[in-house]
Amino acid sequence: MHGSSKAAWTAVIMCLVGFTIGGIALVPDPQWILFAVGVGVALLAGPVGLAMSAAGYGVERAPDHER
């Protein structure tokens, strides 16, 4: 099934955690360092998902699917 892999779920959860940290950091008084940490976690979600997929935790592509 499309996207139902450990790599995909890890990337999605990391992105959600990053957005949550960043959002909490802005209320009520902005804490820019904590906001930067949230941005960093969200930005690392993509490379971590790709690395996990390359390590074999992703979903196999269909034979006729072009990359």
C-alpha positions as CSV (number, residue, x, y, z in Angstrom):
1,M,0.0,0.0,0.0
2,H,1.2,3.5,-0.9
3,G,3.1,5.2,2.0
4,S,2.4,2.6,4.6
5,S,5.9,2.0,5.7
6,K,8.1,2.6,8.7
7,A,10.1,5.2,6.7
8,A,7.0,7.2,5.8
9,W,5.4,7.1,9.2
10,T,8.6,8.1,10.9
11,A,9.0,11.1,8.5
12,V,5.3,12.2,9.1
13,I,5.6,11.9,12.9
14,M,8.9,13.8,12.9
15,C,7.3,16.6,10.8
16,L,4.3,16.8,13.1
17,V,6.5,16.9,16.2
18,G,8.6,19.7,14.6
19,F,5.5,21.7,13.7
20,T,4.1,21.2,17.2
21,I,7.3,22.3,18.9
22,G,7.5,25.3,16.6
23,G,3.9,26.3,17.2
24,I,4.2,25.9,21.0
25,A,7.4,28.0,20.9
26,L,5.5,31.0,19.5
27,V,2.7,31.1,22.1
28,P,2.4,33.4,24.1
29,D,5.9,34.9,24.0
30,P,8.1,33.8,21.1
31,Q,11.0,31.6,22.1
32,W,13.1,31.7,18.9
33,I,15.6,29.0,19.9
34,L,12.8,26.5,20.6
35,F,11.1,27.6,17.3
36,A,14.4,26.9,15.5
37,V,14.6,23.4,17.1
38,G,11.1,22.7,15.8
39,V,12.0,23.9,12.3
40,G,15.1,21.7,12.4
41,V,13.1,18.6,13.4
42,A,10.6,19.3,10.6
43,L,13.3,19.8,8.0
44,L,15.1,16.6,9.1
45,A,12.0,14.5,8.5
46,G,12.5,14.3,4.7
47,P,16.2,13.1,4.8
48,V,15.4,10.7,7.6
49,G,12.5,9.2,5.7
50,L,14.7,8.9,2.5
51,A,17.5,7.3,4.5
52,M,15.2,4.8,6.1
53,S,13.7,4.0,2.7
54,A,17.1,3.4,1.3
55,A,17.9,1.2,4.3
56,G,15.0,-1.1,3.4
57,Y,12.2,0.3,5.6
58,G,10.2,1.8,2.7
59,V,7.7,0.4,0.3
60,E,8.7,-1.4,-2.9
61,R,7.7,0.6,-6.0
62,A,5.5,-0.9,-8.7
63,P,7.4,-2.2,-11.7
64,D,5.8,0.3,-14.1
65,H,6.2,3.3,-11.8
66,E,8.9,5.8,-13.0
67,R,10.9,7.7,-10.5
